[in-house]
């Protein structure tokens, strides 16, 4: 697909395209101003002969305001500075034969570039790739990179979707990270945000107000994907990450807040079809994943290869929530929907979502979700921690600070060997206790609004902890979240050994049988006994027996050959897990 937006080097120079339907005049600002030609449907175009990659430019709208390119490929001076022309075809890829890995081989680790290493750069992450591969992780997922205002942030307030944030390095640095990951057999995924633009540095409302509707998301105006150019802006952005940077997959943030048009093909479907066409044209495995609080099973199909309107998987928040309630006893907010966590866990293991049409108190006392048991188990991305569930706590504590090691290790033994796709959060593989609090880098009134909003949302925490609650605007808050790679203890090494052992079993016993697997059944007893089984793709049966309680219990031994946990007796120690494979 030929890109509609942005600056692209040509044989003779650089072409520029800006969709500005509300502008009367647009000038390209280089060493001098160049009047752009207005075409149909609000497009402004020009081509400058002799111009090369590396050139800096802006657009002047109606002799009134100078703005960066909304499809800028790079912003060396942040979102308010000039855009830089990038020649994506000029990068010398080393892993030229890389075609990705099948979805069934996916083991994800979610990371934030700015806190994954002390340096906080794309380049510095390369030194940790061997650690990830040796652990048994097969896919590195990066939190959003679209350029946001300031030098610190989670990335969910991006305003220039095509530009990887300069706080972490240049585009070629990001490509080098991805290339080095591929050379080690690691896939790389990117978290993308198509439900809103950030509050600072977005000028689209000035010259393209039809980008937005009167509706609102929790983070700002909803994007109007009924407009063809707006829809193309998002779809082409996804293709840019997948083609120009060779990401192996995308995770779409809060897809339930992406505007859908009743009776018409949605932007989500268009994006999936376009990604599938790229996969067919290149022979690559491309994986698309949703975060969708509506639990819409109809959008999902892990077996669709390549994508053709559906999504490979979905982050299963239900799975996280039941474990969190079980291990911590917390019931505030959305955790209040999970009053019977062991039974809810059995439901998640038996058919995917917990909420498949049942009434959710938290979601407005209305039905939530669709039946999901007909989907392959690998449709569901299961996790015990992620950036949201840690960072949206007032103090940003990890599960390590809230539950016992035995409990966490049992939860890991279930999560990493179940026939769903597992995901870890950075440092979880060794039991890191480094917090991950919310942080950002806004200025003036917006910074004040963030502080005020946090104090209102977490009033109880400020009353209880006072100044211990980290200030999201303080640079020290980001620094507190940086992983400590040198301070690992013997306990950390023991946890890492456990995770490596579990993922070794997954690689040998689960991954080869995952394609074609189907849900079976799961049961939870009042005494803490959990049993489950699944039909695997080779016809074998995978069986789980676990004691999720603080006391020893009795259980009859399941059929099959032990692949994890061993034990031949009927007595199950507290928080013990046994996996078997066979009859």
MOHU-V458220 format. One record per helix or strand. SS is the DSSP state (A for helix, B for strand). FROM is the first residue (numbers start at 0). TO is the last residue. If there is no record, write none. Layout:
{{SS	FROM	TO} {SS	FROM	TO}}
//
This chain:
{{B	5	8} {B	12	18} {B	25	28} {B	32	34} {B	36	37} {A	39	41} {B	42	48} {B	55	60} {B	64	66} {B	82	83} {A	87	89} {A	102	104} {B	107	110} {A	112	115} {A	121	125} {A	128	134} {B	138	141} {B	145	146} {B	159	163} {A	165	167} {A	170	182} {B	186	191} {A	203	206} {A	208	210} {B	211	216} {B	219	222} {A	227	242} {B	248	251} {A	254	256} {A	266	281} {B	286	289} {A	296	298} {B	299	299} {B	310	310} {B	312	314} {A	316	327} {A	332	336} {A	340	350} {B	357	359} {B	365	367} {A	376	378} {B	379	382} {A	386	390} {A	398	400} {A	404	416} {B	420	424} {A	427	429} {A	443	456} {A	458	467} {A	474	479} {A	489	513} {B	517	523} {B	528	534} {B	540	546} {B	552	553} {B	560	563} {B	570	571} {B	575	581}}
//
